[in-house]
Amino acid sequence: MDYYIDAAVANSPLLYAKKNDLRGASLDSASVRATYLPQVGFTANVAYDPIINGLGYDEVITNKQQGSTLVHFDMLLPGNRMLKAQNSFAALNRRSLSLDYSLTVKDLKQQVTNQYLVVYGDQQQLAFLKESYQLLQREDSILQRLARANIYRQTDYLTFVASMRKQQLLKMQALSQLKSNLGRLRYLCGIEDTSLVSLSKPNLPLAELVNVDSTLTTRKFTADSLLIASKHSMIDAYYRPTFSLHADAGYLSSFLFEPYNNFGVGVGATFSIPIYDGHQRTLQHQKVVLQEQSLGFEKGKVIRQQQIQRRLLQSQLNDLALQSKEVDEQLSFARALVEANGRLLESGQVDIPMFFLSIQSYMDLEGQRWSAEIARYMLINELNNISE
């Protein structure tokens, strides 16, 4: 089963995209630091604003013509509060994306395991039908001989043959269903193979139940809650005073007076204090509060549902264990009855309908046994998924 799970994880486009999202988020801290490093660039500009017949731009403003080639330097000096808020948001975002990736892996693992169990159940059913058909084939030669000796009626023998042919049809249908579900399993895992293989018995022990607060789902809610809460600090940090430095060097001239001397440098600083923004800051905080409330409501509902589902699944497992015990006891009696009737059949002491009825009873119980086994695995898989 691990082979199919590993293949599904390796071939999942969704997981590949989420992994890249996580890698991208790991670059956020570096991006924050890069924002406050010196920014250097080059600009070139040439402009000509003619005055024709006294019509044109004011020459005092435009200087009529100008040209510039400048290398400029800009640097935003970070405030400690802003830098801390941005780094905290980047770290929490990485944590949230990491848990989201783990949740996606968990859900994919559950899907693959469920489909594996379906295929394994089909495989068990086919094996059981083959065994039943072989049992009927062994008795066919005996019944044919006894029918010719008039120990059994020919109509009873023909009824037995019809039932055996029906069993053969069921076997063919079970094989077709096995191939179809095996194909779905391979499609889910991205495996390019069409051969019929035998799946090993699932190794699916019941995992230890952990506290609901320790599950991946709850931890993801907690990480998202902290991420949303960090937006308050980000909003407040953007309204802090900012200070930046800038400088340039190059050529800047109006070409009117000694343009060959217009090489130079310039330096400056900018200090900014937000005063009034039309209550945008308050509105942004209110939006974050609404997000927190929605997430809190969803988290409470999911936790309650998980607790209810845990109790329900555990109850179903207990009931299934009792049913399986009863089926096993009845199965031993049914198997003994088939063997006894088989011996009596050879001497003509039991009629064919009664013999086939005992076989049918045995087949039904055997079917219930493997169905209960697959159902138990399904419940364990679901319970383990909730507890992870």
C-alpha positions in Angstrom: 0.0 0.0 0.0 2.9 2.3 0.7 4.0 2.0 -2.9 0.7 3.5 -4.1 0.7 6.3 -1.5 4.2 7.3 -2.4 3.4 7.3 -6.1 0.3 9.4 -5.5 2.3 12.0 -3.5 5.1 12.1 -6.0 2.8 12.5 -9.0 0.2 14.9 -7.6 0.1 18.2 -9.5 -1.7 19.8 -6.5 1.0 18.8 -4.1 3.7 20.0 -6.5 2.0 23.4 -6.7 1.7 23.6 -2.9 5.3 22.7 -2.5 6.3 25.5 -4.8 4.1 27.9 -2.9 5.9 26.8 0.3 9.3 27.4 -1.4 8.1 30.8 -2.5 7.0 31.7 1.0 10.5 30.8 2.3 11.8 33.7 0.2 9.5 36.2 1.8 11.9 37.1 4.6 14.6 37.7 2.1 12.2 39.9 0.1 11.5 41.9 3.2 15.2 42.5 3.9 15.7 43.4 0.2 13.1 46.1 0.4 15.3 48.0 2.9 18.6 47.6 0.9 19.8 50.4 -1.3 17.9 50.7 -4.6 20.1 51.9 -7.5 18.9 52.8 -10.9 19.6 54.8 -14.1 17.3 57.2 -15.9 17.8 59.3 -19.0 15.5 62.0 -20.2 15.4 64.6 -23.0 12.6 67.2 -23.5 12.0 70.1 -25.9 9.1 72.5 -25.4 9.1 75.0 -28.3 7.4 78.4 -28.3 5.9 79.2 -31.8 4.7 82.7 -32.5 4.5 83.4 -28.8 2.5 80.2 -28.1 3.9 77.5 -25.8 4.7 76.4 -22.3 5.9 79.0 -19.9 9.7 79.1 -20.4 10.2 79.8 -16.7 8.8 76.4 -15.9 10.1 74.3 -18.8 13.4 76.0 -19.5 12.3 75.3 -23.1 14.5 72.3 -23.3 16.3 70.0 -20.9 18.2 66.7 -20.8 19.4 64.4 -18.0 21.2 61.1 -17.4 21.3 60.2 -13.8 22.3 57.4 -11.5 19.9 57.5 -8.5 20.2 55.9 -5.1 17.2 55.3 -2.8 17.0 53.7 0.6 14.1 53.3 2.9 15.1 53.1 6.5 13.0 50.5 8.3 11.3 51.1 11.5 11.8 48.3 14.0 8.0 47.8 14.4 7.5 47.5 10.6 10.4 45.1 10.2 9.2 42.9 13.0 5.6 42.9 11.7 6.7 41.9 8.2 9.0 39.1 9.4 6.4 37.8 11.7 3.8 37.7 9.0 6.2 35.9 6.6 7.0 33.3 9.2 3.4 32.6 10.1 2.5 32.4 6.4 5.2 29.7 5.9 3.8 27.8 8.9 0.3 28.0 7.5 1.4 26.8 4.0 3.4 24.0 5.5 0.4 22.7 7.4 -1.8 23.1 4.4 0.6 20.9 2.4 0.6 18.3 5.2 -3.2 18.3 5.2 -3.3 17.8 1.5 -0.9 14.8 1.8 -3.1 13.4 4.6 -6.3 13.7 2.5 -4.6 12.2 -0.6 -3.3 9.3 1.6 -6.9 8.6 2.8 -8.2 8.6 -0.8 -5.5 6.2 -2.0 -6.0 4.0 1.0 -9.8 3.8 0.5 -9.3 2.9 -3.1 -6.7 0.3 -2.2 -9.2 -1.2 0.2 -11.8 -1.3 -2.5 -9.5 -3.1 -4.8 -8.4 -5.5 -2.1 -12.0 -6.2 -1.3 -12.6 -7.0 -5.0 -9.6 -9.3 -5.0 -10.9 -11.1 -1.9 -14.3 -11.5 -3.5 -12.8 -12.9 -6.7 -10.7 -15.4 -4.8 -13.7 -16.5 -2.8 -15.8 -16.9 -6.0 -13.1 -18.9 -7.6 -12.9 -21.2 -4.6 -16.7 -21.6 -4.6 -16.7 -22.4 -8.3 -13.9 -25.0 -7.8 -16.0 -26.6 -5.1 -19.0 -26.8 -7.4 -16.8 -28.3 -10.1 -15.6 -31.0 -7.8 -19.2 -32.0 -7.0 -20.4 -31.7 -10.6 -18.7 -35.0 -11.8 -20.2 -36.9 -8.8 -23.7 -35.5 -9.4 -23.5 -36.2 -13.1 -22.7 -39.8 -12.4 -25.4 -40.1 -9.7 -28.0 -38.5 -12.0 -27.2 -41.1 -14.7 -27.7 -43.8 -12.2 -31.1 -42.3 -11.4 -30.1 -41.7 -7.8 -30.9 -38.0 -8.4 -33.4 -36.6 -10.8 -32.1 -35.1 -14.1 -34.0 -31.9 -13.4 -32.2 -31.5 -10.0 -28.8 -32.0 -11.7 -29.7 -29.4 -14.4 -30.7 -26.9 -11.7 -27.2 -27.5 -10.1 -25.5 -26.9 -13.5 -27.5 -23.7 -14.0 -26.4 -22.5 -10.5 -22.8 -23.4 -11.3 -22.9 -21.4 -14.6 -24.3 -18.5 -12.7 -21.4 -18.7 -10.3 -19.0 -18.6 -13.3 -20.8 -15.5 -14.5 -20.4 -13.9 -11.1 -16.7 -14.7 -11.2 -16.3 -13.0 -14.6 -18.1 -9.9 -13.3 -16.0 -9.8 -10.2 -12.8 -10.0 -12.4 -14.1 -7.1 -14.5 -14.9 -5.0 -11.4 -11.4 -5.7 -10.0 -9.7 -4.5 -13.2 -11.8 -1.4 -13.2 -11.2 -0.4 -9.6 -7.5 -1.3 -10.0 -7.3 1.1 -12.9 -8.9 3.8 -10.8 -6.3 3.3 -8.1 -3.5 3.6 -10.6 -5.1 6.7 -12.2 -5.3 8.3 -8.7 -1.6 7.5 -8.1 -0.4 8.4 -11.6 0.9 4.9 -12.3 1.0 3.8 -16.0 0.4 0.1 -15.8 -2.4 -2.1 -17.0 -1.3 -5.5 -15.7 -3.3 -7.4 -13.2 -1.5 -7.6 -9.9 -2.3 -9.1 -6.5 -2.4 -6.6 -3.7 -1.0 -7.6 -0.3 -3.0 -7.5 2.8 -3.3 -3.9 4.1 -1.1 -3.0 7.0 -3.5 -0.6 8.7 -3.3 -0.7 12.5 -5.6 1.6 14.5 -3.5 4.7 15.4 -3.5 6.1 18.9 -6.1 8.7 19.4 -4.6 12.1 20.1 -6.1 15.2 21.6 -8.3 17.1 19.1 -6.1 20.2 19.7 -3.1 18.3 18.4 -4.5 17.2 15.1 -3.2 18.7 11.8 -6.6 20.3 11.2 -6.7 22.1 14.5 -3.1 23.2 14.2 -3.9 24.6 10.7 -6.7 26.6 12.3 -4.4 27.9 15.0 -1.8 28.9 12.4 -4.3 30.7 10.3 -5.7 32.5 13.3 -2.2 33.8 14.2 -1.7 34.8 10.6 -4.9 36.8 10.5 -4.1 38.4 13.9 -0.7 39.5 12.6 -2.5 41.7 10.1 -3.4 44.1 12.9 0.3 44.7 13.5 0.9 45.1 9.8 -1.9 47.7 9.5 -0.5 49.7 12.4 3.0 49.5 11.2 2.1 51.0 7.8 0.8 54.1 9.7 4.1 54.7 11.5 6.4 57.6 10.4 8.8 56.7 7.6 12.2 58.0 6.7 14.1 57.5 3.5 17.4 58.7 1.9 18.0 59.4 -1.7 20.8 60.7 -3.8 21.7 61.0 -7.5 24.7 61.8 -9.7 25.0 62.5 -13.4 24.2 65.2 -15.9 21.2 67.6 -15.7 21.0 70.6 -18.0 18.6 73.0 -19.7 21.2 73.6 -22.4 20.8 77.4 -21.9 23.9 78.3 -19.8 27.2 76.4 -20.0 25.7 73.0 -20.5 29.2 71.5 -20.4 29.4 72.4 -16.7 26.0 70.8 -15.7 27.5 67.5 -14.2 26.8 67.2 -10.5 25.4 65.3 -7.6 22.4 65.6 -5.3 21.3 64.2 -1.9 18.1 64.4 0.1 15.9 62.8 2.7 12.2 62.3 3.1 10.3 62.1 6.3 6.6 61.2 6.2 3.9 61.1 8.9 0.4 59.9 8.2 -2.2 62.3 9.6 -5.6 61.4 8.2 -6.7 58.6 5.9 -10.5 58.9 6.0 -10.8 56.1 8.6 -9.3 53.5 6.3 -7.1 52.2 9.2 -10.2 51.5 11.3 -12.0 49.9 8.5 -9.1 47.6 7.8 -9.0 46.5 11.4 -12.7 45.8 11.3 -12.3 43.6 8.3 -9.6 41.6 10.1 -11.9 41.2 13.1 -14.6 39.7 10.9 -12.1 37.3 9.4 -11.1 36.2 12.9 -14.7 35.7 13.9 -15.4 33.6 10.8 -12.3 31.4 11.3 -13.2 31.0 15.0 -16.7 29.8 14.2 -15.4 27.4 11.6 -12.8 26.0 13.9 -15.4 25.4 16.7 -17.7 23.6 14.2 -14.9 21.4 12.8 -13.7 20.4 16.3 -17.2 19.5 17.4 -17.8 17.5 14.2 -14.5 15.6 14.7 -15.4 14.7 18.3 -18.8 13.4 17.2 -17.3 11.5 14.3 -14.7 9.9 16.5 -17.4 8.6 18.9 -19.5 7.3 16.0 -16.6 5.5 14.3 -15.5 3.9 17.5 -19.0 2.7 18.1 -19.2 1.3 14.6 -15.9 -0.5 15.1 -17.2 -2.1 18.3 -20.4 -3.2 16.7 -18.5 -4.6 13.7 -16.2 -6.6 16.0 -19.3 -8.3 17.5 -20.8 -9.0 14.1 -17.6 -10.4 12.8 -17.3 -12.7 15.8 -20.8 -14.0 15.2 -20.1 -14.5 11.4 -17.0 -16.5 12.2 -18.9 -18.8 14.5 -21.7 -19.4 12.0 -19.1 -19.8 9.2 -17.4 -22.7 11.0 -20.8 -24.5 11.2 -21.7 -23.7 7.6 -18.3 -25.1 6.4 -18.8 -28.3 8.5 -22.4 -28.6 7.0 -21.1 -28.4 3.4 -18.4 -31.0 4.1 -21.0 -33.3 5.7 -23.5 -32.9 2.9 -20.8 -33.5 0.4 -20.2 -36.9 1.9 -23.9 -37.7 2.0 -24.3 -36.5 -1.5 -22.1 -39.3 -2.9 -24.4 -41.9 -1.4 -27.6 -40.1 -2.4 -28.7 -39.4 1.2 -29.2 -35.7 0.6 -31.0 -34.0 -2.3 -29.3 -31.6 -4.6 -31.3 -28.5 -3.6 -30.5 -29.1 0.1 -26.8 -29.5 -0.8 -26.7 -26.3 -2.9 -28.6 -24.4 -0.2 -25.8 -25.3 2.3 -23.2 -24.1 -0.2 -25.1 -20.9 -0.8 -25.4 -20.3 3.0 -21.6 -20.9 3.3 -20.9 -18.5 0.4 -23.1 -15.8 1.9 -21.4 -16.0 5.2 -18.0 -16.0 3.6 -19.0 -12.9 1.7 -20.1 -11.2 4.9 -16.8 -12.1 6.5 -14.6 -10.4 3.9 -17.1 -7.5 3.6 -16.8 -7.0 7.4 -13.0 -7.1 7.1 -13.0 -4.4 4.4 -15.5 -2.3 6.4 -13.3 -2.5 9.4 -10.3 -1.3 7.4 -12.4 1.6 6.0 -13.4 2.7 9.5 -9.9 2.5 10.8 -8.6 4.5 7.8 -11.2 7.2 8.5 -10.6 7.2 12.2 -6.8 7.5 11.7 -7.3 10.3 9.2 -9.3 12.3 11.8 -6.7 11.6 14.5 -3.7 12.6 12.5 
